[in-house]
Amino acid sequence: MTFSEIFDQYQPQLVARIGEHFWLVGVAMLIAAAIAVPAGILLTRQPKIERWVLGFTNAVQTIPSLALFGFLIPLPVIGGIGPRSAIVALVLYALLPIVRNTYTGIKEVDPAVREAALAMGMTDGQILRMVELPLAARTIMAGLRVATVTGVGVATVATLIGAGGLGDFIYRGLQTVNSNLILLGAVPAALMALGADFGLGLIERKLVKGRVS
Amino acid sequence: MPSEAPIRLSEVTYRVGGATLVRDLSFDVGKAETVVLLGRSGSGKTTALRLVNHVLMPSAGEVVVEGRRTADWDPIRLRRRIGYVIQEVGLFPHFTVARNISLLPSLEGWETARVDARTRELLDKVGLPDDVLSRYPHQLSGGQRQRVGVARALAADPPILLMDEPFGALDPITRAEIQREFLAIQETLGKSILFVTHDLREALLLGDRIGFMDRGRLVWMGRPQEFRTGSDPRIAAFRESLS
């Protein structure tokens, strides 16, 4: 079968799989950002827990994705078969780049700027909101971009625990030695990764506009 | 006898990690007076400044600002009554000049019209044209940045200024120019200023009194003309380094 025949045959499913894939990654990134950005901020305030938190996120990163999905299946509440486990796994993978970039981005703010802010009587919350986060925005966004692009790729494995997504086509293609079917999953996944990177890049530029650093 | 001095340090010692950065420091800064702390790098001058605005807390002794010990002040309220200028300026790179200058008045809840008027007034005072208001710090020269830094420190009209080698990074001509303007501004504003420098000429030019610091101690304090003729060997050595 040619690619266009495969495309015609699977077109209705394709839209559904893209939707699932997008949903898995999107939800996972929102949760990951909601956990990891505050965690990164906390690290800059509590240097003592730095090793502990970065150590944990590093360790998670070393678990092969296939194994991580497998580990989650028997777990209650956060595990099991289906999208829930997949989202948990994607969140865990996304933590490291976001935490680390949030932490680094804030740490790299010019000490003279922070000193001036402190000495003029800004509260810690004001310094964070008005000075540190805006100046760290580019680095934090870079972490989100890396996490999202990686997440789109990792999410293709989610099909193995019944979470759907574009991985469905890829694994069915592998089993039936049908490279066109593999492409039907891989090409949209690649485009989604590029699109996400581009979209987040636009947001990033909006956040840092006016400043050349 | 109660002291009226806006800044008073009494036997202040500051230790950190086994090192004593400042030892038994006692002096005051009177109303509308400029006291210059002079000394080499590492003599404890900057530490003394940071003790005044409660960025550092004394290990012993007390720092009294406007009649109240810094330990009893709400640090945020205290710092908003003290303008601060540092050599690196530390302008907010993501804010325009206008926003940099007006930040503190805005935080203090001033009305927009009053903030705008104040920003323009200060810009004029430090000798900058109105068209820099919409620029970002990286679009300014070093001298312009330092002027904006001074304007920012003066924004909420604090009675006290702390200045840490504010003109140290400027070329000699710009520095001399800003020093002269600074004297003129101080003449009209009458702030109580604690000024730190390692530049003897600057100390002699700007100070009403000079305090000479060496290894965390204040070893001499007096008027500039006395400094020129003082016989203390440590002062003499510092003077000779210039000639």
Interface residues (C-beta under 8 A of the other chain):
Chain A: D110 A112 V113 R114 E115 A116 A117 L118 A119 M120 G121 M122 T123 Q126 M130 V131 P134 L135 V208 G210 R211 V212 S213
Chain B: N53 V55 P75 I76 R77 L78 R79 R80 I82 G83 Y84 I86 E88 V89 G90 L91 F92 P93 H94 T96 L103 L104 L107 Y136 H138 G149 R152 A153 L162
